[in-house]
Amino acid sequence: MYYPGHPDGTYQMANRVEVFDPPNTISWEPGNEDGDGTVSFPGWIWRYDLTPAGPSNSTVTLTYDWSAVPHPIRGHIAFPPFPPEHLENSLAHLAEQLDATTAGARD
């Protein structure tokens, strides 16, 4: 992954799926390698909930939940760690991926 606000810019993530209920919900907890081969999950969760909004549309709700993050980590990482536009970009990227998948299925 790449995020200009990350100390290294480019970094790798491990994602643990928390909820997978197609086509309604997917959520995951991002983690990273601790340097010794183990992966830690600091506690924040990303979640997409999709609700039908017509024959070929959905309404997507993105939730970014920090409620399980321990206080020492909250003190180390400023909240929110990125601007609201980052969440908007996530939704836009999801829409692009779905459009590309749908276009490929029609070809």
ZAZA-416240 format. One line per 5 residues: their letters; for each residue x, y, z of C-alpha. Coordinates in pm, 1 decimal, always signed. Layout:
BEGIN
a) X Y Z  ...;
REM end
This chain:
BEGIN
myypg) +0.0 +0.0 +0.0  +97.2 +362.5 -27.3  -9.9 +653.5 +188.8  +188.2 +979.1 +192.6  +109.3 +1029.2 +563.2;
hpdgt) +270.4 +696.2 +655.6  +628.9 +729.1 +788.1  +757.6 +495.2 +515.8  +511.7 +598.5 +240.3  +493.3 +244.7 +98.8;
yqman) +406.0 -34.0 +340.5  +247.1 -379.0 +357.4  -68.6 -478.1 +539.5  -226.4 -802.0 +655.0  -605.7 -801.6 +664.6;
rvevf) -816.9 -1029.6 +882.2  -1172.6 -1062.3 +750.6  -1422.9 -1004.7 +1030.0  -1754.8 -1024.6 +839.2  -1809.9 -1165.2 +492.3;
dppnt) -2176.6 -1173.1 +394.6  -2199.7 -1123.1 +15.8  -2354.8 -915.7 -127.7  -2440.4 -724.1 +190.3  -2134.1 -676.4 +408.6;
iswep) -1759.2 -711.3 +426.3  -1542.3 -592.2 +711.3  -1177.0 -640.8 +789.6  -922.0 -554.3 +1052.8  -592.2 -430.4 +911.2;
gnedg) -271.1 -544.9 +1073.5  +98.1 -538.9 +1009.8  +403.9 -753.2 +1065.0  +590.7 -682.5 +1386.4  +932.2 -755.9 +1234.1;
dgtvs) +959.9 -1103.1 +1382.8  +711.3 -1265.7 +1146.4  +408.8 -1223.8 +1370.0  +118.7 -1001.6 +1271.5  -52.5 -764.9 +1512.8;
fpgwi) -394.7 -612.6 +1470.4  -420.4 -273.7 +1648.3  -800.7 -282.1 +1661.5  -946.7 -59.8 +1391.2  -1197.7 -208.9 +1149.4;
wrydl) -1309.9 -106.1 +801.3  -1660.0 -211.0 +695.6  -1870.9 -175.0 +381.3  -2247.8 -230.7 +410.7  -2437.5 -244.3 +81.7;
tpagp) -2811.3 -186.6 +50.6  -2999.2 -233.3 -278.4  -3106.9 +99.6 -430.4  -3281.2 -4.0 -748.2  -3224.0 -276.3 -1007.6;
snstv) -2856.8 -193.8 -1073.4  -2750.0 +34.2 -787.6  -2652.8 +4.4 -424.5  -2605.7 +245.4 -141.3  -2274.2 +184.6 +32.7;
tltyd) -2203.8 +280.4 +391.5  -1839.2 +286.3 +494.5  -1762.8 +255.1 +863.7  -1416.3 +308.9 +1005.4  -1431.9 +196.5 +1369.0;
wsavp) -1157.7 +277.5 +1620.7  -1356.3 +179.8 +1932.1  -1141.3 -130.6 +2005.5  -805.8 +47.5 +1973.2  -619.1 +47.4 +2305.8;
hpirg) -535.7 +386.8 +2457.9  -155.0 +349.6 +2415.4  -200.3 +311.0 +2039.7  -447.8 +600.9 +2028.5  -182.2 +815.3 +2192.9;
hiafp) +75.1 +711.0 +1933.7  -141.3 +757.5 +1622.8  -336.1 +1080.4 +1585.7  -707.1 +1036.0 +1520.6  -819.0 +1049.2 +1255.3;
pfppe) -496.8 +936.1 +1090.4  -606.6 +1079.1 +756.5  -852.5 +1339.1 +629.2  -1218.5 +1262.9 +545.8  -1126.0 +1271.6 +175.1;
hlens) -941.7 +944.1 +230.9  -1272.6 +775.3 +317.4  -1436.6 +936.0 +14.5  -1150.6 +803.0 -202.1  -1210.0 +456.3 -59.7;
lahla) -1573.7 +468.1 -170.1  -1476.1 +604.5 -512.3  -1219.8 +326.1 -555.6  -1480.9 +65.1 -460.5  -1718.5 +211.3 -721.7;
eqlda) -1442.8 +199.2 -986.6  -1370.2 -165.1 -906.0  -1737.1 -257.0 -925.8  -1778.9 -69.4 -1254.0  -1477.9 -251.2 -1400.9;
ttaga) -1608.4 -587.9 -1281.1  -1953.9 -518.9 -1421.0  -1812.7 -401.0 -1754.2  -1599.9 -716.9 -1779.4  -1901.2 -935.8 -1711.1;
rd) -2093.9 -767.9 -1994.8  -1813.0 -819.8 -2250.3;
REM end
